Amino acid sequence: MTKEDYLIYLVKRRCTITSQRKILINYFYDNRENVVSAKRIISDLKRTNKKISFDTIYKNLNLFVTIQVIGYKKIKGTKYFYLR
């Protein structure tokens, strides 16, 4: 799927496309070959996107898992997220 396909998927799931959600989709798409921890996601995004908050990232990670845009693996008690 393309980045645009993921955004269309969000719309079909009745999610509003916010700038923060676009940032998160772009991040996962650019890292689609990796699994990344929430801590790393926050660190990476805060470096380049000052407008995105810790709470927004966590809220959207939970939403994206619920609607199956991303999945996660738990390794030694830490969740590592990946694009589906």
mmCIF file of the N, C-alpha and C atoms, coordinates in Angstrom:
data_MODEL
# 
_entry.id   MODEL 
# 
loop_
_atom_site.group_PDB 
_atom_site.id 
_atom_site.type_symbol 
_atom_site.label_atom_id 
_atom_site.label_alt_id 
_atom_site.label_comp_id 
_atom_site.label_asym_id 
_atom_site.label_entity_id 
_atom_site.label_seq_id 
_atom_site.pdbx_PDB_ins_code 
_atom_site.Cartn_x 
_atom_site.Cartn_y 
_atom_site.Cartn_z 
_atom_site.occupancy 
_atom_site.B_iso_or_equiv 
_atom_site.pdbx_formal_charge 
_atom_site.auth_seq_id 
_atom_site.auth_comp_id 
_atom_site.auth_asym_id 
_atom_site.auth_atom_id 
_atom_site.pdbx_PDB_model_num 
ATOM 1   N N  . MET A 1 1  ? 0.831   -1.191 0.000  1.00 0.00 ? 1  MET A N  1 
ATOM 2   C CA . MET A 1 1  ? 0.000   0.000  0.000  1.00 0.00 ? 1  MET A CA 1 
ATOM 3   C C  . MET A 1 1  ? 0.873   1.251  0.000  1.00 0.00 ? 1  MET A C  1 
ATOM 4   N N  . THR A 1 2  ? 0.332   2.319  -0.539 1.00 0.00 ? 2  THR A N  1 
ATOM 5   C CA . THR A 1 2  ? 1.025   3.599  -0.536 1.00 0.00 ? 2  THR A CA 1 
ATOM 6   C C  . THR A 1 2  ? 0.609   4.402  0.698  1.00 0.00 ? 2  THR A C  1 
ATOM 7   N N  . LYS A 1 3  ? 1.291   5.518  0.923  1.00 0.00 ? 3  LYS A N  1 
ATOM 8   C CA . LYS A 1 3  ? 0.910   6.399  2.038  1.00 0.00 ? 3  LYS A CA 1 
ATOM 9   C C  . LYS A 1 3  ? -0.533  6.851  1.881  1.00 0.00 ? 3  LYS A C  1 
ATOM 10  N N  . GLU A 1 4  ? -0.903  7.174  0.639  1.00 0.00 ? 4  GLU A N  1 
ATOM 11  C CA . GLU A 1 4  ? -2.256  7.642  0.374  1.00 0.00 ? 4  GLU A CA 1 
ATOM 12  C C  . GLU A 1 4  ? -3.285  6.550  0.681  1.00 0.00 ? 4  GLU A C  1 
ATOM 13  N N  . ASP A 1 5  ? -2.935  5.293  0.394  1.00 0.00 ? 5  ASP A N  1 
ATOM 14  C CA . ASP A 1 5  ? -3.837  4.180  0.703  1.00 0.00 ? 5  ASP A CA 1 
ATOM 15  C C  . ASP A 1 5  ? -4.103  4.087  2.203  1.00 0.00 ? 5  ASP A C  1 
ATOM 16  N N  . TYR A 1 6  ? -3.069  4.328  2.994  1.00 0.00 ? 6  TYR A N  1 
ATOM 17  C CA . TYR A 1 6  ? -3.253  4.291  4.450  1.00 0.00 ? 6  TYR A CA 1 
ATOM 18  C C  . TYR A 1 6  ? -4.171  5.426  4.908  1.00 0.00 ? 6  TYR A C  1 
ATOM 19  N N  . LEU A 1 7  ? -4.026  6.591  4.304  1.00 0.00 ? 7  LEU A N  1 
ATOM 20  C CA . LEU A 1 7  ? -4.904  7.714  4.660  1.00 0.00 ? 7  LEU A CA 1 
ATOM 21  C C  . LEU A 1 7  ? -6.346  7.422  4.251  1.00 0.00 ? 7  LEU A C  1 
ATOM 22  N N  . ILE A 1 8  ? -6.532  6.817  3.086  1.00 0.00 ? 8  ILE A N  1 
ATOM 23  C CA . ILE A 1 8  ? -7.872  6.428  2.636  1.00 0.00 ? 8  ILE A CA 1 
ATOM 24  C C  . ILE A 1 8  ? -8.467  5.400  3.598  1.00 0.00 ? 8  ILE A C  1 
ATOM 25  N N  . TYR A 1 9  ? -7.629  4.471  4.054  1.00 0.00 ? 9  TYR A N  1 
ATOM 26  C CA . TYR A 1 9  ? -8.069  3.468  5.020  1.00 0.00 ? 9  TYR A CA 1 
ATOM 27  C C  . TYR A 1 9  ? -8.568  4.134  6.300  1.00 0.00 ? 9  TYR A C  1 
ATOM 28  N N  . LEU A 1 10 ? -7.844  5.175  6.761  1.00 0.00 ? 10 LEU A N  1 
ATOM 29  C CA . LEU A 1 10 ? -8.280  5.905  7.953  1.00 0.00 ? 10 LEU A CA 1 
ATOM 30  C C  . LEU A 1 10 ? -9.655  6.532  7.737  1.00 0.00 ? 10 LEU A C  1 
ATOM 31  N N  . VAL A 1 11 ? -9.845  7.142  6.578  1.00 0.00 ? 11 VAL A N  1 
ATOM 32  C CA . VAL A 1 11 ? -11.133 7.773  6.264  1.00 0.00 ? 11 VAL A CA 1 
ATOM 33  C C  . VAL A 1 11 ? -12.247 6.730  6.261  1.00 0.00 ? 11 VAL A C  1 
ATOM 34  N N  . LYS A 1 12 ? -11.977 5.567  5.676  1.00 0.00 ? 12 LYS A N  1 
ATOM 35  C CA . LYS A 1 12 ? -12.982 4.499  5.647  1.00 0.00 ? 12 LYS A CA 1 
ATOM 36  C C  . LYS A 1 12 ? -13.330 4.014  7.051  1.00 0.00 ? 12 LYS A C  1 
ATOM 37  N N  . ARG A 1 13 ? -12.407 4.182  7.988  1.00 0.00 ? 13 ARG A N  1 
ATOM 38  C CA . ARG A 1 13 ? -12.646 3.804  9.383  1.00 0.00 ? 13 ARG A CA 1 
ATOM 39  C C  . ARG A 1 13 ? -13.194 4.975  10.189 1.00 0.00 ? 13 ARG A C  1 
ATOM 40  N N  . ARG A 1 14 ? -13.611 6.019  9.475  1.00 0.00 ? 14 ARG A N  1 
ATOM 41  C CA . ARG A 1 14 ? -14.236 7.214  10.065 1.00 0.00 ? 14 ARG A CA 1 
ATOM 42  C C  . ARG A 1 14 ? -13.303 7.991  10.987 1.00 0.00 ? 14 ARG A C  1 
ATOM 43  N N  . CYS A 1 15 ? -12.030 8.013  10.616 1.00 0.00 ? 15 CYS A N  1 
ATOM 44  C CA . CYS A 1 15 ? -11.036 8.793  11.357 1.00 0.00 ? 15 CYS A CA 1 
ATOM 45  C C  . CYS A 1 15 ? -10.780 10.099 10.618 1.00 0.00 ? 15 CYS A C  1 
ATOM 46  N N  . THR A 1 16 ? -10.714 11.171 11.351 1.00 0.00 ? 16 THR A N  1 
ATOM 47  C CA . THR A 1 16 ? -10.359 12.459 10.781 1.00 0.00 ? 16 THR A CA 1 
ATOM 48  C C  . THR A 1 16 ? -8.867  12.447 10.449 1.00 0.00 ? 16 THR A C  1 
ATOM 49  N N  . ILE A 1 17 ? -8.523  12.974 9.296  1.00 0.00 ? 17 ILE A N  1 
ATOM 50  C CA . ILE A 1 17 ? -7.114  13.049 8.904  1.00 0.00 ? 17 ILE A CA 1 
ATOM 51  C C  . ILE A 1 17 ? -6.539  14.352 9.444  1.00 0.00 ? 17 ILE A C  1 
ATOM 52  N N  . THR A 1 18 ? -5.812  14.245 10.530 1.00 0.00 ? 18 THR A N  1 
ATOM 53  C CA . THR A 1 18 ? -5.165  15.414 11.135 1.00 0.00 ? 18 THR A CA 1 
ATOM 54  C C  . THR A 1 18 ? -3.713  15.470 10.670 1.00 0.00 ? 18 THR A C  1 
ATOM 55  N N  . SER A 1 19 ? -3.090  16.608 10.864 1.00 0.00 ? 19 SER A N  1 
ATOM 56  C CA . SER A 1 19 ? -1.675  16.737 10.478 1.00 0.00 ? 19 SER A CA 1 
ATOM 57  C C  . SER A 1 19 ? -0.816  15.772 11.298 1.00 0.00 ? 19 SER A C  1 
ATOM 58  N N  . GLN A 1 20 ? -1.170  15.564 12.558 1.00 0.00 ? 20 GLN A N  1 
ATOM 59  C CA . GLN A 1 20 ? -0.413  14.642 13.403 1.00 0.00 ? 20 GLN A CA 1 
ATOM 60  C C  . GLN A 1 20 ? -0.543  13.196 12.906 1.00 0.00 ? 20 GLN A C  1 
ATOM 61  N N  . ARG A 1 21 ? -1.722  12.817 12.470 1.00 0.00 ? 21 ARG A N  1 
ATOM 62  C CA . ARG A 1 21 ? -1.907  11.469 11.932 1.00 0.00 ? 21 ARG A CA 1 
ATOM 63  C C  . ARG A 1 21 ? -1.148  11.281 10.631 1.00 0.00 ? 21 ARG A C  1 
ATOM 64  N N  . LYS A 1 22 ? -1.107  12.322 9.802  1.00 0.00 ? 22 LYS A N  1 
ATOM 65  C CA . LYS A 1 22 ? -0.307  12.257 8.575  1.00 0.00 ? 22 LYS A CA 1 
ATOM 66  C C  . LYS A 1 22 ? 1.164   12.072 8.911  1.00 0.00 ? 22 LYS A C  1 
ATOM 67  N N  . ILE A 1 23 ? 1.638   12.816 9.897  1.00 0.00 ? 23 ILE A N  1 
ATOM 68  C CA . ILE A 1 23 ? 3.036   12.697 10.332 1.00 0.00 ? 23 ILE A CA 1 
ATOM 69  C C  . ILE A 1 23 ? 3.329   11.272 10.781 1.00 0.00 ? 23 ILE A C  1 
ATOM 70  N N  . LEU A 1 24 ? 2.438   10.692 11.553 1.00 0.00 ? 24 LEU A N  1 
ATOM 71  C CA . LEU A 1 24 ? 2.639   9.336  12.068 1.00 0.00 ? 24 LEU A CA 1 
ATOM 72  C C  . LEU A 1 24 ? 2.578   8.301  10.941 1.00 0.00 ? 24 LEU A C  1 
ATOM 73  N N  . ILE A 1 25 ? 1.639   8.447  10.019 1.00 0.00 ? 25 ILE A N  1 
ATOM 74  C CA . ILE A 1 25 ? 1.566   7.534  8.864  1.00 0.00 ? 25 ILE A CA 1 
ATOM 75  C C  . ILE A 1 25 ? 2.844   7.648  8.041  1.00 0.00 ? 25 ILE A C  1 
ATOM 76  N N  . ASN A 1 26 ? 3.301   8.871  7.781  1.00 0.00 ? 26 ASN A N  1 
ATOM 77  C CA . ASN A 1 26 ? 4.551   9.067  7.027  1.00 0.00 ? 26 ASN A CA 1 
ATOM 78  C C  . ASN A 1 26 ? 5.724   8.416  7.744  1.00 0.00 ? 26 ASN A C  1 
ATOM 79  N N  . TYR A 1 27 ? 5.769   8.563  9.058  1.00 0.00 ? 27 TYR A N  1 
ATOM 80  C CA . TYR A 1 27 ? 6.852   7.969  9.841  1.00 0.00 ? 27 TYR A CA 1 
ATOM 81  C C  . TYR A 1 27 ? 6.865   6.451  9.688  1.00 0.00 ? 27 TYR A C  1 
ATOM 82  N N  . PHE A 1 28 ? 5.703   5.842  9.875  1.00 0.00 ? 28 PHE A N  1 
ATOM 83  C CA . PHE A 1 28 ? 5.633   4.383  9.756  1.00 0.00 ? 28 PHE A CA 1 
ATOM 84  C C  . PHE A 1 28 ? 5.920   3.929  8.329  1.00 0.00 ? 28 PHE A C  1 
ATOM 85  N N  . TYR A 1 29 ? 5.432   4.668  7.352  1.00 0.00 ? 29 TYR A N  1 
ATOM 86  C CA . TYR A 1 29 ? 5.685   4.293  5.959  1.00 0.00 ? 29 TYR A CA 1 
ATOM 87  C C  . TYR A 1 29 ? 7.179   4.356  5.647  1.00 0.00 ? 29 TYR A C  1 
ATOM 88  N N  . ASP A 1 30 ? 7.834   5.410  6.123  1.00 0.00 ? 30 ASP A N  1 
ATOM 89  C CA . ASP A 1 30 ? 9.277   5.561  5.893  1.00 0.00 ? 30 ASP A CA 1 
ATOM 90  C C  . ASP A 1 30 ? 10.089  4.524  6.653  1.00 0.00 ? 30 ASP A C  1 
ATOM 91  N N  . ASN A 1 31 ? 9.525   3.952  7.706  1.00 0.00 ? 31 ASN A N  1 
ATOM 92  C CA . ASN A 1 31 ? 10.194  2.924  8.518  1.00 0.00 ? 31 ASN A CA 1 
ATOM 93  C C  . ASN A 1 31 ? 9.498   1.574  8.398  1.00 0.00 ? 31 ASN A C  1 
ATOM 94  N N  . ARG A 1 32 ? 8.855   1.322  7.265  1.00 0.00 ? 32 ARG A N  1 
ATOM 95  C CA . ARG A 1 32 ? 8.015   0.131  7.114  1.00 0.00 ? 32 ARG A CA 1 
ATOM 96  C C  . ARG A 1 32 ? 8.781   -1.184 7.191  1.00 0.00 ? 32 ARG A C  1 
ATOM 97  N N  . GLU A 1 33 ? 10.092  -1.145 7.070  1.00 0.00 ? 33 GLU A N  1 
ATOM 98  C CA . GLU A 1 33 ? 10.898  -2.359 7.173  1.00 0.00 ? 33 GLU A CA 1 
ATOM 99  C C  . GLU A 1 33 ? 11.352  -2.626 8.606  1.00 0.00 ? 33 GLU A C  1 
ATOM 100 N N  . ASN A 1 34 ? 10.996  -1.746 9.535  1.00 0.00 ? 34 ASN A N  1 
ATOM 101 C CA . ASN A 1 34 ? 11.483  -1.835 10.907 1.00 0.00 ? 34 ASN A CA 1 
ATOM 102 C C  . ASN A 1 34 ? 10.335  -1.992 11.904 1.00 0.00 ? 34 ASN A C  1 
ATOM 103 N N  . VAL A 1 35 ? 10.686  -2.488 13.073 1.00 0.00 ? 35 VAL A N  1 
ATOM 104 C CA . VAL A 1 35 ? 9.794   -2.402 14.224 1.00 0.00 ? 35 VAL A CA 1 
ATOM 105 C C  . VAL A 1 35 ? 10.425  -1.364 15.150 1.00 0.00 ? 35 VAL A C  1 
ATOM 106 N N  . VAL A 1 36 ? 9.595   -0.465 15.671 1.00 0.00 ? 36 VAL A N  1 
ATOM 107 C CA . VAL A 1 36 ? 10.129  0.634  16.472 1.00 0.00 ? 36 VAL A CA 1 
ATOM 108 C C  . VAL A 1 36 ? 9.341   0.785  17.763 1.00 0.00 ? 36 VAL A C  1 
ATOM 109 N N  . SER A 1 37 ? 10.049  1.122  18.816 1.00 0.00 ? 37 SER A N  1 
ATOM 110 C CA . SER A 1 37 ? 9.402   1.326  20.110 1.00 0.00 ? 37 SER A CA 1 
ATOM 111 C C  . SER A 1 37 ? 8.744   2.703  20.142 1.00 0.00 ? 37 SER A C  1 
ATOM 112 N N  . ALA A 1 38 ? 7.774   2.850  21.039 1.00 0.00 ? 38 ALA A N  1 
ATOM 113 C CA . ALA A 1 38 ? 7.109   4.145  21.212 1.00 0.00 ? 38 ALA A CA 1 
ATOM 114 C C  . ALA A 1 38 ? 8.135   5.207  21.606 1.00 0.00 ? 38 ALA A C  1 
ATOM 115 N N  . LYS A 1 39 ? 9.093   4.821  22.436 1.00 0.00 ? 39 LYS A N  1 
ATOM 116 C CA . LYS A 1 39 ? 10.133  5.759  22.874 1.00 0.00 ? 39 LYS A CA 1 
ATOM 117 C C  . LYS A 1 39 ? 10.927  6.292  21.679 1.00 0.00 ? 39 LYS A C  1 
ATOM 118 N N  . ARG A 1 40 ? 11.265  5.399  20.753 1.00 0.00 ? 40 ARG A N  1 
ATOM 119 C CA . ARG A 1 40 ? 12.015  5.830  19.566 1.00 0.00 ? 40 ARG A CA 1 
ATOM 120 C C  . ARG A 1 40 ? 11.149  6.690  18.656 1.00 0.00 ? 40 ARG A C  1 
ATOM 121 N N  . ILE A 1 41 ? 9.885   6.304  18.493 1.00 0.00 ? 41 ILE A N  1 
ATOM 122 C CA . ILE A 1 41 ? 8.973   7.088  17.658 1.00 0.00 ? 41 ILE A CA 1 
ATOM 123 C C  . ILE A 1 41 ? 8.881   8.513  18.194 1.00 0.00 ? 41 ILE A C  1 
ATOM 124 N N  . ILE A 1 42 ? 8.668   8.630  19.495 1.00 0.00 ? 42 ILE A N  1 
ATOM 125 C CA . ILE A 1 42 ? 8.558   9.946  20.119 1.00 0.00 ? 42 ILE A CA 1 
ATOM 126 C C  . ILE A 1 42 ? 9.843   10.738 19.928 1.00 0.00 ? 42 ILE A C  1 
ATOM 127 N N  . SER A 1 43 ? 10.978  10.101 20.177 1.00 0.00 ? 43 SER A N  1 
ATOM 128 C CA . SER A 1 43 ? 12.271  10.768 20.026 1.00 0.00 ? 43 SER A CA 1 
ATOM 129 C C  . SER A 1 43 ? 12.479  11.252 18.593 1.00 0.00 ? 43 SER A C  1 
ATOM 130 N N  . ASP A 1 44 ? 12.221  10.392 17.630 1.00 0.00 ? 44 ASP A N  1 
ATOM 131 C CA . ASP A 1 44 ? 12.405  10.750 16.221 1.00 0.00 ? 44 ASP A CA 1 
ATOM 132 C C  . ASP A 1 44 ? 11.467  11.870 15.793 1.00 0.00 ? 44 ASP A C  1 
ATOM 133 N N  . LEU A 1 45 ? 10.205  11.768 16.184 1.00 0.00 ? 45 LEU A N  1 
ATOM 134 C CA . LEU A 1 45 ? 9.231   12.767 15.754 1.00 0.00 ? 45 LEU A CA 1 
ATOM 135 C C  . LEU A 1 45 ? 9.418   14.116 16.441 1.00 0.00 ? 45 LEU A C  1 
ATOM 136 N N  . LYS A 1 46 ? 9.809   14.104 17.699 1.00 0.00 ? 46 LYS A N  1 
ATOM 137 C CA . LYS A 1 46 ? 10.005  15.364 18.416 1.00 0.00 ? 46 LYS A CA 1 
ATOM 138 C C  . LYS A 1 46 ? 11.189  16.157 17.847 1.00 0.00 ? 46 LYS A C  1 
ATOM 139 N N  . ARG A 1 47 ? 12.150  15.457 17.263 1.00 0.00 ? 47 ARG A N  1 
ATOM 140 C CA . ARG A 1 47 ? 13.292  16.156 16.656 1.00 0.00 ? 47 ARG A CA 1 
ATOM 141 C C  . ARG A 1 47 ? 12.876  16.988 15.454 1.00 0.00 ? 47 ARG A C  1 
ATOM 142 N N  . THR A 1 48 ? 11.927  16.481 14.682 1.00 0.00 ? 48 THR A N  1 
ATOM 143 C CA . THR A 1 48 ? 11.562  17.168 13.443 1.00 0.00 ? 48 THR A CA 1 
ATOM 144 C C  . THR A 1 48 ? 10.191  17.828 13.477 1.00 0.00 ? 48 THR A C  1 
ATOM 145 N N  . ASN A 1 49 ? 9.342   17.453 14.424 1.00 0.00 ? 49 ASN A N  1 
ATOM 146 C CA . ASN A 1 49 ? 7.971   17.967 14.478 1.00 0.00 ? 49 ASN A CA 1 
ATOM 147 C C  . ASN A 1 49 ? 7.648   18.462 15.877 1.00 0.00 ? 49 ASN A C  1 
ATOM 148 N N  . LYS A 1 50 ? 7.935   19.692 16.122 1.00 0.00 ? 50 LYS A N  1 
ATOM 149 C CA . LYS A 1 50 ? 7.736   20.253 17.456 1.00 0.00 ? 50 LYS A CA 1 
ATOM 150 C C  . LYS A 1 50 ? 6.262   20.317 17.854 1.00 0.00 ? 50 LYS A C  1 
ATOM 151 N N  . LYS A 1 51 ? 5.354   20.258 16.875 1.00 0.00 ? 51 LYS A N  1 
ATOM 152 C CA . LYS A 1 51 ? 3.932   20.410 17.161 1.00 0.00 ? 51 LYS A CA 1 
ATOM 153 C C  . LYS A 1 51 ? 3.274   19.126 17.666 1.00 0.00 ? 51 LYS A C  1 
ATOM 154 N N  . ILE A 1 52 ? 3.939   18.005 17.552 1.00 0.00 ? 52 ILE A N  1 
ATOM 155 C CA . ILE A 1 52 ? 3.326   16.734 17.938 1.00 0.00 ? 52 ILE A CA 1 
ATOM 156 C C  . ILE A 1 52 ? 3.680   16.422 19.386 1.00 0.00 ? 52 ILE A C  1 
ATOM 157 N N  . SER A 1 53 ? 2.677   16.081 20.165 1.00 0.00 ? 53 SER A N  1 
ATOM 158 C CA . SER A 1 53 ? 2.901   15.853 21.590 1.00 0.00 ? 53 SER A CA 1 
ATOM 159 C C  . SER A 1 53 ? 2.999   14.361 21.900 1.00 0.00 ? 53 SER A C  1 
ATOM 160 N N  . PHE A 1 54 ? 3.569   14.082 23.041 1.00 0.00 ? 54 PHE A N  1 
ATOM 161 C CA . PHE A 1 54 ? 3.685   12.733 23.577 1.00 0.00 ? 54 PHE A CA 1 
ATOM 162 C C  . PHE A 1 54 ? 2.306   12.069 23.642 1.00 0.00 ? 54 PHE A C  1 
ATOM 163 N N  . ASP A 1 55 ? 1.319   12.783 24.201 1.00 0.00 ? 55 ASP A N  1 
ATOM 164 C CA . ASP A 1 55 ? -0.032  12.236 24.337 1.00 0.00 ? 55 ASP A CA 1 
ATOM 165 C C  . ASP A 1 55 ? -0.668  11.936 22.982 1.00 0.00 ? 55 ASP A C  1 
ATOM 166 N N  . THR A 1 56 ? -0.466  12.812 22.015 1.00 0.00 ? 56 THR A N  1 
ATOM 167 C CA . THR A 1 56 ? -1.019  12.614 20.676 1.00 0.00 ? 56 THR A CA 1 
ATOM 168 C C  . THR A 1 56 ? -0.428  11.366 20.032 1.00 0.00 ? 56 THR A C  1 
ATOM 169 N N  . ILE A 1 57 ? 0.854   11.174 20.192 1.00 0.00 ? 57 ILE A N  1 
ATOM 170 C CA . ILE A 1 57 ? 1.508   9.993  19.622 1.00 0.00 ? 57 ILE A CA 1 
ATOM 171 C C  . ILE A 1 57 ? 0.931   8.727  20.235 1.00 0.00 ? 57 ILE A C  1 
ATOM 172 N N  . TYR A 1 58 ? 0.855   8.672  21.561 1.00 0.00 ? 58 TYR A N  1 
ATOM 173 C CA . TYR A 1 58 ? 0.328   7.478  22.228 1.00 0.00 ? 58 TYR A CA 1 
ATOM 174 C C  . TYR A 1 58 ? -1.133  7.221  21.866 1.00 0.00 ? 58 TYR A C  1 
ATOM 175 N N  . LYS A 1 59 ? -1.931  8.281  21.839 1.00 0.00 ? 59 LYS A N  1 
ATOM 176 C CA . LYS A 1 59 ? -3.351  8.137  21.497 1.00 0.00 ? 59 LYS A CA 1 
ATOM 177 C C  . LYS A 1 59 ? -3.500  7.561  20.087 1.00 0.00 ? 59 LYS A C  1 
ATOM 178 N N  . ASN A 1 60 ? -2.713  8.064  19.161 1.00 0.00 ? 60 ASN A N  1 
ATOM 179 C CA . ASN A 1 60 ? -2.814  7.590  17.785 1.00 0.00 ? 60 ASN A CA 1 
ATOM 180 C C  . ASN A 1 60 ? -2.198  6.204  17.588 1.00 0.00 ? 60 ASN A C  1 
ATOM 181 N N  . LEU A 1 61 ? -1.167  5.866  18.350 1.00 0.00 ? 61 LEU A N  1 
ATOM 182 C CA . LEU A 1 61 ? -0.644  4.498  18.287 1.00 0.00 ? 61 LEU A CA 1 
ATOM 183 C C  . LEU A 1 61 ? -1.738  3.513  18.693 1.00 0.00 ? 61 LEU A C  1 
ATOM 184 N N  . ASN A 1 62 ? -2.448  3.823  19.776 1.00 0.00 ? 62 ASN A N  1 
ATOM 185 C CA . ASN A 1 62 ? -3.537  2.950  20.232 1.00 0.00 ? 62 ASN A CA 1 
ATOM 186 C C  . ASN A 1 62 ? -4.658  2.860  19.198 1.00 0.00 ? 62 ASN A C  1 
ATOM 187 N N  . LEU A 1 63 ? -5.018  3.991  18.606 1.00 0.00 ? 63 LEU A N  1 
ATOM 188 C CA . LEU A 1 63 ? -6.046  4.004  17.565 1.00 0.00 ? 63 LEU A CA 1 
ATOM 189 C C  . LEU A 1 63 ? -5.607  3.160  16.372 1.00 0.00 ? 63 LEU A C  1 
ATOM 190 N N  . PHE A 1 64 ? -4.375  3.369  15.908 1.00 0.00 ? 64 PHE A N  1 
ATOM 191 C CA . PHE A 1 64 ? -3.870  2.650  14.735 1.00 0.00 ? 64 PHE A CA 1 
ATOM 192 C C  . PHE A 1 64 ? -3.789  1.144  14.981 1.00 0.00 ? 64 PHE A C  1 
ATOM 193 N N  . VAL A 1 65 ? -3.475  0.740  16.200 1.00 0.00 ? 65 VAL A N  1 
ATOM 194 C CA . VAL A 1 65 ? -3.482  -0.690 16.530 1.00 0.00 ? 65 VAL A CA 1 
ATOM 195 C C  . VAL A 1 65 ? -4.918  -1.216 16.491 1.00 0.00 ? 65 VAL A C  1 
ATOM 196 N N  . THR A 1 66 ? -5.845  -0.462 17.070 1.00 0.00 ? 66 THR A N  1 
ATOM 197 C CA . THR A 1 66 ? -7.252  -0.880 17.126 1.00 0.00 ? 66 THR A CA 1 
ATOM 198 C C  . THR A 1 66 ? -7.843  -1.063 15.735 1.00 0.00 ? 66 THR A C  1 
ATOM 199 N N  . ILE A 1 67 ? -7.547  -0.154 14.819 1.00 0.00 ? 67 ILE A N  1 
ATOM 200 C CA . ILE A 1 67 ? -8.114  -0.254 13.472 1.00 0.00 ? 67 ILE A CA 1 
ATOM 201 C C  . ILE A 1 67 ? -7.188  -1.012 12.525 1.00 0.00 ? 67 ILE A C  1 
ATOM 202 N N  . GLN A 1 68 ? -6.139  -1.586 13.061 1.00 0.00 ? 68 GLN A N  1 
ATOM 203 C CA . GLN A 1 68 ? -5.214  -2.474 12.362 1.00 0.00 ? 68 GLN A CA 1 
ATOM 204 C C  . GLN A 1 68 ? -4.412  -1.821 11.241 1.00 0.00 ? 68 GLN A C  1 
ATOM 205 N N  . VAL A 1 69 ? -4.026  -0.569 11.448 1.00 0.00 ? 69 VAL A N  1 
ATOM 206 C CA . VAL A 1 69 ? -3.085  0.085  10.534 1.00 0.00 ? 69 VAL A CA 1 
ATOM 207 C C  . VAL A 1 69 ? -1.670  -0.357 10.897 1.00 0.00 ? 69 VAL A C  1 
ATOM 208 N N  . ILE A 1 70 ? -1.426  -0.467 12.197 1.00 0.00 ? 70 ILE A N  1 
ATOM 209 C CA . ILE A 1 70 ? -0.139  -0.949 12.680 1.00 0.00 ? 70 ILE A CA 1 
ATOM 210 C C  . ILE A 1 70 ? -0.372  -2.139 13.610 1.00 0.00 ? 70 ILE A C  1 
ATOM 211 N N  . GLY A 1 71 ? 0.674   -2.902 13.789 1.00 0.00 ? 71 GLY A N  1 
ATOM 212 C CA . GLY A 1 71 ? 0.651   -3.986 14.748 1.00 0.00 ? 71 GLY A CA 1 
ATOM 213 C C  . GLY A 1 71 ? 1.786   -3.773 15.725 1.00 0.00 ? 71 GLY A C  1 
ATOM 214 N N  . TYR A 1 72 ? 1.908   -4.665 16.683 1.00 0.00 ? 72 TYR A N  1 
ATOM 215 C CA . TYR A 1 72 ? 3.032   -4.563 17.607 1.00 0.00 ? 72 TYR A CA 1 
ATOM 216 C C  . TYR A 1 72 ? 3.453   -5.942 18.076 1.00 0.00 ? 72 TYR A C  1 
ATOM 217 N N  . LYS A 1 73 ? 4.705   -5.990 18.470 1.00 0.00 ? 73 LYS A N  1 
ATOM 218 C CA . LYS A 1 73 ? 5.279   -7.181 19.094 1.00 0.00 ? 73 LYS A CA 1 
ATOM 219 C C  . LYS A 1 73 ? 5.781   -6.743 20.453 1.00 0.00 ? 73 LYS A C  1 
ATOM 220 N N  . LYS A 1 74 ? 5.596   -7.585 21.443 1.00 0.00 ? 74 LYS A N  1 
ATOM 221 C CA . LYS A 1 74 ? 6.105   -7.275 22.774 1.00 0.00 ? 74 LYS A CA 1 
ATOM 222 C C  . LYS A 1 74 ? 7.394   -8.069 22.970 1.00 0.00 ? 74 LYS A C  1 
ATOM 223 N N  . ILE A 1 75 ? 8.474   -7.353 23.203 1.00 0.00 ? 75 ILE A N  1 
ATOM 224 C CA . ILE A 1 75 ? 9.779   -7.972 23.408 1.00 0.00 ? 75 ILE A CA 1 
ATOM 225 C C  . ILE A 1 75 ? 10.331  -7.469 24.728 1.00 0.00 ? 75 ILE A C  1 
ATOM 226 N N  . LYS A 1 76 ? 10.538  -8.392 25.656 1.00 0.00 ? 76 LYS A N  1 
ATOM 227 C CA . LYS A 1 76 ? 11.046  -8.063 26.993 1.00 0.00 ? 76 LYS A CA 1 
ATOM 228 C C  . LYS A 1 76 ? 10.263  -6.919 27.634 1.00 0.00 ? 76 LYS A C  1 
ATOM 229 N N  . GLY A 1 77 ? 8.945   -6.976 27.495 1.00 0.00 ? 77 GLY A N  1 
ATOM 230 C CA . GLY A 1 77 ? 8.079   -5.995 28.146 1.00 0.00 ? 77 GLY A CA 1 
ATOM 231 C C  . GLY A 1 77 ? 7.896   -4.684 27.400 1.00 0.00 ? 77 GLY A C  1 
ATOM 232 N N  . THR A 1 78 ? 8.561   -4.521 26.275 1.00 0.00 ? 78 THR A N  1 
ATOM 233 C CA . THR A 1 78 ? 8.448   -3.285 25.490 1.00 0.00 ? 78 THR A CA 1 
ATOM 234 C C  . THR A 1 78 ? 7.702   -3.585 24.197 1.00 0.00 ? 78 THR A C  1 
ATOM 235 N N  . LYS A 1 79 ? 6.744   -2.708 23.847 1.00 0.00 ? 79 LYS A N  1 
ATOM 236 C CA . LYS A 1 79 ? 6.022   -2.860 22.589 1.00 0.00 ? 79 LYS A CA 1 
ATOM 237 C C  . LYS A 1 79 ? 6.834   -2.244 21.455 1.00 0.00 ? 79 LYS A C  1 
ATOM 238 N N  . TYR A 1 80 ? 6.958   -2.995 20.378 1.00 0.00 ? 80 TYR A N  1 
ATOM 239 C CA . TYR A 1 80 ? 7.601   -2.527 19.158 1.00 0.00 ? 80 TYR A CA 1 
ATOM 240 C C  . TYR A 1 80 ? 6.551   -2.540 18.052 1.00 0.00 ? 80 TYR A C  1 
ATOM 241 N N  . PHE A 1 81 ? 6.348   -1.387 17.430 1.00 0.00 ? 81 PHE A N  1 
ATOM 242 C CA . PHE A 1 81 ? 5.289   -1.206 16.460 1.00 0.00 ? 81 PHE A CA 1 
ATOM 243 C C  . PHE A 1 81 ? 5.812   -1.336 15.045 1.00 0.00 ? 81 PHE A C  1 
ATOM 244 N N  . TYR A 1 82 ? 4.915   -1.772 14.140 1.00 0.00 ? 82 TYR A N  1 
ATOM 245 C CA . TYR A 1 82 ? 5.269   -1.915 12.720 1.00 0.00 ? 82 TYR A CA 1 
ATOM 246 C C  . TYR A 1 82 ? 4.031   -1.655 11.885 1.00 0.00 ? 82 TYR A C  1 
ATOM 247 N N  . LEU A 1 83 ? 4.273   -1.248 10.656 1.00 0.00 ? 83 LEU A N  1 
ATOM 248 C CA . LEU A 1 83 ? 3.187   -0.967 9.711  1.00 0.00 ? 83 LEU A CA 1 
ATOM 249 C C  . LEU A 1 83 ? 2.670   -2.284 9.154  1.00 0.00 ? 83 LEU A C  1 
ATOM 250 N N  . ARG A 1 84 ? 1.372   -2.446 9.113  1.00 0.00 ? 84 ARG A N  1 
ATOM 251 C CA . ARG A 1 84 ? 0.774   -3.677 8.549  1.00 0.00 ? 84 ARG A CA 1 
ATOM 252 C C  . ARG A 1 84 ? 0.692   -3.597 7.051  1.00 0.00 ? 84 ARG A C  1 
# 
